[in-house]
Amino acid sequence: MNILMMYTAMPHTTGAFLERALREVASVKTCGPTIPDWTLRQWDLEQIASRVTPHDIELREGTLEEIRKGLEGFRPDWLLFVESGVWFEMPILSDPTIPKACYLIDTHLSAADHLRLASRFDVIFLAQKSYVELFRERLGRPVFWLPLACDPLVQRPYDLPESFDLAICTSPGKADRRSRRLARLGIRYSVGVRRLFFEDMARFLSSSRLLFNSAVKDDLNMRVFESLAIGKCLLTDSVPGLSDLFVPDVDLVLYDDSDLVDKVRYLLDHPEVAFRIGARGRKKVLGAHTYRHRARSLVRILTDGISVKKQGEEDVAHSYV
């Protein structure tokens, strides 16, 4: 399969991880703008600026002619757009000769905008399960749940001294539910909070006894999969789709605000339990939830055709692997 993949070139985004995996199972040419320096500064991403690599077809003007010239004889079977958070014009969507698919990540933050965008595609993949039925009803076309994943070559354990009781990689200082939970935990335990990426993130998380996650808005975020790949016991809140993929108290630990502190204390007091759950979680995520699994599922769905199941059944992309 020939895939023309479109997203804003930025090294830490879902598109970059998925691109590497797709190149193992398909012929891929990438297209899109490069994240500008001012955005790197605004989003506090300057630490990964040296990793920014332009696409095969770097869009500067954003015209259809620019894309056609860059294809150089490459005949895409599918156009695949992957949301990156930096939007750009896609005149190629007006070309009726190329089937089009999109992979939308942060639908929990902008469902209405995503619905409008998805209406321009033939097949829609969503990272957030709770919006699948809504998109099917509104758009009347195939919509699949394709959860996020991990890259085990990047997110892997390091043998380091444990310096924290809990750790999370996130942007510190935001006045939200996550920061309130971290502040509450910080009264009782040593909590490490850093904004790090790639190997630096993996090393930092490896230096903690437990790992922590808190969703922004009931989203199954990338942090769940990346944390599990480190091999430490993960505490996370319950969100739609999580229990479809992982077994609570076996692969990870679920909490709510009423029992969070008690569950952290129990796991710290019983390191053998935390170790067992961390090992099982890593085994589960490596066995079924890497970007290689997602790439194979995506390509299989696009290759074999779309089978829309009876109403009430689940079309879960990861189950095709």
N, C-alpha and C positions, 0 to 999 in steps of 0.2 A: 504494500500500500504506500502511495505517495501522499504525504501530509504536509500542507503548508500551514505552519503553526504561527499564530500571531499573539504577541503579548509585548508589553514594555520590557525591554532588556534591563533586568535588575537581578543580581545573583542570588538573593535570598527568597525570591518569590516562588509560588507554586509552579509557575510555568517553567522556571529554570530547572527545578528538580524533575518535573515531568518530561521535559525535553530530553534530558539525558537518558531517561528510561525508554522513551519512545524510540530513540535512535537505535536501540537494541532489537526492536521488533518491526520497524518500518523505515522507509526512506523519508527523511524529514528535512525540510528547508524552513528556516525561521524568518520572520518578517515583523517589523515594528520599529518604533522609535527607541532610543536609548534614554534611560532615566537621566534627567538633566542635573547638573551640579547643584543648582539651587534647591532641588527636591531632596537630594542627598543631605544637604545641610539642614533643611527644614524638618526632615524626618529623622534626624540624628543617625544617619547611615554612613557618615564619613569613614568609619572604621572599615567598611567593606568597599570603599570606592575603587581600590586597586583591582578588585575582582570583576568590575563591570566590563562586559564584553559586548560589542555591538552584534546585531543579528546578521545572518547571511544577507538579508536585504534590509539595510538600515533605512527606515523611512525618515526623510528630512522634510519633504514637501507634503507627503501623505496622499499623493495622487495615484490613480489606478495605473497610469502610464509608468510611474516609478516602479510599481510592483511587477507589471508585465515585463519590463526590461530586466529586472533582477531575476526573474524566473529562469531565463536563459535556457529554454527548452524543457524545463522541469514541468511536468503536467500533473498537477495535484488531483488526487482522487477525492480528497476532502480538505476543506479549510477548517482549522481548529483554532478558535479564539479562546484564550485562557485569561481570566480576569487577574489583573495585577494591582489594581488600585490607582493606576495612572492611565487615564482615558485618552484616546486618540481617534481621529477620523478613520473609518474603514470603508472607503469607496468600493472595495472589492465585494462588499455585501450586495451590491446591485448587479453583480455578474450572475446571470441565471444558469450558467453552465457548470458551476462548481457547487456540489453539495456542501452545506455548512453546518458545523457543530460548534457549540460553545460549552465551556466549563466555568461556571460561576461559583465563586467562593464565599463572599461575604453577603449573601442574600439576607441574612438576619439584620443587616444594617441598612439595606436599601432595596427592599422587596419590590416596590413600585418601579423603580428605575430598572431593576433586573428584568421584570416582566416586559417592559417596553423593549429592552435590548433583546431578550430571548425571542421575541416575536419575529425577529429577522433571521432566525436560524431554523434549520430543519430538524435537528436533534439537540436536546439540551441535557447537559450533565450538571447536577447540583451537588455541592459539597455538604449542604445542610438538608437532612432528610425531611424535616418538618414542612418544607415548602414544595415537595414533589407533587403532592395531590393538587395543591393550589395551582401550580403551573400547568399541570395536565388539563385541569378544568378550564382554565382561562385561555390556554393556547391551543388545545385540541391536537397536540402532537406528542411524539415520544419524549418523555422526560425520565431520566435515570438518576438514581442516587449513586454518586461516586465519591466516597469519603476521601478525606485527605490522608496522608501517609507519612512515612519516614524514609530517609535515605541512610541505610546502615553503614555506608562508607564514610558518612559524615557524623551521624548521630550514633556514637558507639561508646562503650565504657572505657574509662581510663583508670588505672590502678593508682589512686591518689589518697592521701590522708583525708579523713572526713572532718571538715572544718565547720559544718553547719548541721543543725537538726533538720531544717527544711531549706529548699532552694527553689527558685523560679527565675527564668529569664524573661523579663518583661520591661516595659518602660516604667520606671519608678515615679512616684509623685502624683499620679492622676487621682483625683477625688472620685473614686468609683467603688463599686462593691468589692472588687479585687483588692484595692488598697486598704479598705477597711478591714477585710479579713486578715491581710498581712499584718496590719498594725495590731490587731487583736492577738495574733499568734506571736508577734514580736515581744509582747509583754512577758511571755512565759518561756519562749524558746529562742534559740539563735536562728535567725532567718536570713538567708542570703538572697539578695535581689540585685540582678545585674542585667544590663542590656547588652547581650553578646550574641555572636553568630558563629555558625560552622564549628570548627574544632575548639575555638575558645569557649563556646557554649557547652560543648560536650565535656570539656575538662572541668568547667565550673560545676556543672550538674553532678559530675562524678565525685565531687568533693563534699557531697551532702549525704546524710543518712536517709532522708526521705525527699521526695519531689512533690511539688504542689502545683495545682492548676485551678483557675477560677475563670469560668466563661464570661465573656462580655455580655452576651444576650442570648443565652441558651444555645450557643453554637458549639459544635463539635470541632474544636480548633486543632491546628497543626501541632500545638504544644503537647497534646495528649499522646500522639504517636511518637513524636521526637523524644519525649520524656521516657516513655516505655522502652524505647530502643536503648536507653542508657543502662537499663537493668536495675534501677533502684525503684523501691515501692512508690507508686504514684497515688496521691490523694487528689481526687477531682470531684467536682459537683456533677450531678446527674443532668444530662441533656439528651434531647431526642436522638436516637440512633446509637448511643453509647453502649447500651446493654444488648444491642443486636450484634455487636462486634466483640465485646469483652464481658467476662463473667465477674461480677462484683465479688470482692473478697478472695478471688482466685487470681485474676490477672491485674487487678488494681483495687483501690478502696474508694468507695463513694462516701461523701459526707454531705451534711447540710449544716446550717448555722447553729443548730441546737446541739450537734454532737461532734463538731470539728475538733475542738480542743481535746475532748476525751479520746477521740480516735488517734490523734497525734501522740498523746501520752501513751496509749496502749502499744502502739507500734514502736515507740522509742524504748519502752520497757520490755518489749518482746522482739528483739532484733532478729531472732530466728524466723518469726512470722513475716516480718518485713522483707527479709532476704528471700524467703520462699515466694512471696507474692511478686517481688521485683524480678526474680528469675523467670517465673511463669509469664509475666507480662511481656518481658523481652522475647521469650520464645514465641508467644502468640503474635506479636507485631511483626517479627521477622518472618514468620511462616505465612502470613496472610495480608499484611498491611504495609507493604513497601511501595514505592512508586513504580517498581517493576511490575508488581501485581496490578496496579491501577492502569498502567500502559497496556498490558495484555488484555485487560477487561475492555478498555476503550476500543482498542483495535478490533477485538473480536466482535463487539457490538456493531461497529461500523462496517465490518467486512461481511458478517453473516446476515446482516439485515436486521430490522427491528421487529420484534414480536411483542405487540402490546397485549398484555395479559388482561384477563377478566377483571372487572372492577372489584377492588378489595384485595387483589393479590399484590405482592411487592415486586417491583422491578429494581433489584439491587445490583448495581454493576459489579461490585466486588464478588458476588456469588458466581460470576461467569468464569472465574479463574479455575 
